[in-house]
Amino acid sequence: MRKKENADHELFDAQYQNLAWAISHKNPLAKELEGMDKLLDEVPEILDFLQADLAKATKKSPGGRPAEVSCEQVLRAAILMQLRGLHYRQLAEEIDANMLYRKFTRFYAKKIPHFTTLNDLIKMISPETMRKLNEAFVRLGIEKKVEDGKSIRHDTTVSETNIARPVDARLLNDTVRVLNRHLETLREAAPQISFPYHNHTRVAKAQAYQIVLTKGKNAAKKRRKLYEKLLSYQEKVRGYAQAALEAVRCAENSGASLFTAMGTVAELEETLPLAETVYNQAYRRVILDEKVPANEKVVSIFEPHTDIICRGKKGSATEFGHKFDVATGRSGLVTFYEVYEGNPCDGDILKDSLEHHERFFGRVPERLAGDRRYHSAANEEIAAKAGVKEVALPKPGRLSEVRKSLQRAKWFRKLMKWRAGIEGNLSTLLRSFGLKRCLWRGWRSFKAHVGLGVLTYNLRLLAGHLSGA
């Protein structure tokens, strides 16, 4: 079973104490990490949450040697990675070379695992566990009188997925390239399977480049002809992939062993429907001149869960990722966060967050603030019925005299000024805690990455409050 914590630090501590004064005075990060280290020790139950997720890593070899990386080492390494904005390779190198990081992550004088091991272990932490960890530290903030949950402000932002800006030509070329790669791998892994195949990667890439670079008076007509050729090549490659899958099924029915090729077959089966969707949306948009709804589009075959987010702000470009909602209190701690699929209206989010607040704190907030996108008569009524005393949700558009007098009230204006502070909280999350762009692949990993960013932010902020910084 994986250890929860690592207690082998006697020899390391003797060496560390000799350098502690120099480290703390030369590196301002030392005091910050020391405060976070103490907070992590104050909530030992968080290791129970992690153990269930990380137990999967040891199921592959139950008869082998015990796991060398403990639960707390995985969590602390993940927090350090997010705090310092490191990649996995950098994380392993920095912990190995820095005594301060060794102490914080509890590796002490032990050998640092390979960065791929750290990658695998950190990615095993589920979004649900990240949420439990966050709630544990918010409860700690309540116990230490840092947060009381009486005043709550809301706002939404977008975390982008790690994709190139979607263009039909690029998407078509990507599908051709990826399908060709899978087909070539399948031929090498299972040479006994016969299916029609021709490599159209180079010609598809050339067509895609010509589409992007075409300019001038008749650019639209030229692009359309180029798109017709690119679509035909993509259709041919999809035909090869379909024929390959049928050949695999026939071979399986005849009892042939295709164990070495099953991974490639699974990837083909996953990519083929995405390639068909890309073909259909490009054909409808370019050839038929249709407007394709956002919920029928695929903007990346590598991150197919990506949503198209149009926030309706003046001068705001379309974003590709996922919207997430954040609620912070007087302390700035994130008391609630949620990552959403699609592009829900901000006004539809507020009810769920109020219900969560009531479950978590045992009561609704006394004061609630949000920007005009949260406003609706239903939301104000829901908040009033729940028992919220002051609700500051400015109404957009033309205002009646009654509404004007309400929004000019001293308490309303005071709440709206305080609400503006959440913009700074969101900016810090996006810029300093890696939530501007998520480099982790997959929908589950995306939610876990947002949770890790919020956890690291809350932990550092709480440590700062308690140290008086």
Summary of the structure (lengths in Angstrom):
residues: 469
radius of gyration: 26.8
end to end distance: 39.6
largest distance: 80.2
contacts: 1442
relative contact order: 0.13
helix: 61%
strand: 8%
